[in-house]
Amino acid sequence: MENFYQNIMLPVDGSQESIDAFKRGIQQAKLWGSHIFLVHVLPEDNVGFFIDERNSFLSALENYANSQGVHIHKELIYGEPRTQITNKLVERWAIDLIIMGATGKGRIAKVLLGSVTSYVIRHAKCDVIISR
């Protein structure tokens, strides 16, 4: 089977849905032999806050991926999450597919499709899979 998805981005925000989407993405990468790019994008006004916790979070996800036999590239990035994911990182890493959770950590996210997810669906220049 031809690998249509060589480079998969897995954006996470710490929500359970993003962690579940990450795990699904790891399983797909194993099936497809894809490269994984794990990213946690923080707004610039969060610079310096909880850095150790955020890095520990990403390291725990990296350890999970390694235990599944999948090596990943991980980064903690500052900026506006919607535009970083849909524009800058898709181009930078030649992303073919984004797999992400339907909602994030926002208050209204429990009721509606998350604002970042909604933006990514409308603006990404690659395929997007939304995990619930």
C-alpha positions as CSV (number, residue, x, y, z in Angstrom):
1,M,0.0,0.0,0.0
2,E,1.3,3.4,-1.0
3,N,2.0,5.8,1.9
4,F,-0.1,8.9,1.3
5,Y,0.7,10.4,4.6
6,Q,4.4,10.7,5.1
7,N,4.4,13.6,7.6
8,I,1.7,13.7,10.3
9,M,1.3,16.6,12.7
10,L,-0.2,15.9,16.1
11,P,-1.0,19.2,17.9
12,V,-1.8,18.8,21.6
13,D,-2.9,21.2,24.2
14,G,-3.1,19.0,27.3
15,S,-6.8,18.2,27.0
16,Q,-7.8,14.6,27.2
17,E,-9.2,14.8,23.6
18,S,-5.8,16.0,22.3
19,I,-4.1,13.1,24.2
20,D,-6.5,10.6,22.7
21,A,-6.0,12.0,19.2
22,F,-2.2,11.8,19.7
23,K,-2.5,8.1,20.6
24,R,-4.7,7.5,17.6
25,G,-2.1,9.3,15.5
26,I,0.7,7.1,16.8
27,Q,-1.2,4.0,15.8
28,Q,-1.8,5.3,12.3
29,A,1.8,6.2,12.0
30,K,2.7,2.7,12.8
31,L,0.4,1.4,10.1
32,W,1.5,3.9,7.5
33,G,5.2,4.2,8.4
34,S,4.8,8.0,8.7
35,H,7.0,10.6,10.4
36,I,5.3,12.2,13.4
37,F,5.6,15.9,14.4
38,L,4.3,16.5,17.9
39,V,3.6,20.2,18.7
40,H,2.3,22.1,21.6
41,V,1.6,25.7,20.6
42,L,1.3,28.2,23.5
43,P,0.1,31.8,23.0
44,E,3.0,34.3,23.4
45,D,1.5,35.7,26.6
46,N,2.3,32.3,28.2
47,V,6.0,32.6,27.7
48,G,7.8,31.5,30.8
49,F,4.7,30.0,32.5
50,F,4.7,26.3,33.4
51,I,7.6,25.6,31.0
52,D,8.8,22.6,33.0
53,E,5.3,21.1,33.1
54,R,4.8,21.6,29.4
55,N,8.1,20.0,28.6
56,S,7.3,17.1,31.0
57,F,4.0,16.7,29.2
58,L,5.6,16.5,25.8
59,S,8.3,14.1,27.1
60,A,5.6,11.8,28.5
61,L,4.0,11.7,25.1
62,E,7.3,11.1,23.4
63,N,7.9,8.2,25.8
64,Y,4.5,6.7,24.9
65,A,5.4,7.0,21.2
66,N,8.8,5.4,21.8
67,S,7.1,2.5,23.7
68,Q,5.0,2.0,20.5
69,G,8.1,1.9,18.3
70,V,7.4,5.3,16.8
71,H,10.1,8.0,16.9
72,I,8.8,11.6,16.9
73,H,10.0,15.1,16.5
74,K,8.5,17.3,19.3
75,E,8.5,21.0,19.8
76,L,7.0,23.5,22.2
77,I,6.3,26.6,20.1
78,Y,5.0,30.1,21.0
79,G,2.6,32.0,18.9
80,E,-1.0,32.0,17.8
81,P,-2.0,28.3,17.7
82,R,-4.4,28.5,14.7
83,T,-2.0,30.1,12.4
84,Q,1.1,28.2,13.6
85,I,-0.6,24.9,13.0
86,T,-2.3,25.7,9.7
87,N,0.3,27.8,8.0
88,K,3.8,27.9,9.4
89,L,4.2,24.3,10.7
90,V,2.4,22.7,7.7
91,E,4.9,24.3,5.4
92,R,7.9,24.0,7.6
93,W,7.5,20.2,8.1
94,A,5.8,19.4,4.7
95,I,2.8,18.0,6.6
96,D,0.4,15.8,4.7
97,L,-2.1,15.2,7.5
98,I,-3.1,16.8,10.8
99,I,-4.7,14.6,13.5
100,M,-6.2,16.5,16.4
101,G,-8.9,16.5,19.0
102,A,-12.3,18.0,18.4
103,T,-12.2,20.3,21.4
104,G,-9.5,21.7,23.5
105,K,-9.2,23.1,27.0
106,G,-11.4,26.2,26.6
107,R,-14.6,26.6,28.6
108,I,-16.9,26.6,25.6
109,A,-15.0,23.7,24.0
110,K,-17.1,21.1,25.8
111,V,-20.2,22.3,23.9
112,L,-18.9,23.4,20.5
113,L,-16.2,22.3,18.2
114,G,-13.0,23.9,19.5
115,S,-12.1,27.3,17.9
116,V,-8.6,26.1,17.0
117,T,-9.9,22.9,15.5
118,S,-12.6,24.7,13.6
119,Y,-10.1,27.1,12.2
120,V,-7.7,24.3,11.2
121,I,-10.5,22.4,9.4
122,R,-11.3,25.5,7.3
123,H,-7.8,26.7,6.6
124,A,-5.3,23.8,6.5
125,K,-3.7,23.1,3.2
126,C,-3.6,19.4,4.0
127,D,-5.9,16.7,5.1
128,V,-7.3,16.9,8.7
129,I,-8.7,14.1,10.9
130,I,-10.7,15.1,13.9
131,S,-10.8,12.6,16.8
132,R,-13.5,12.6,19.4
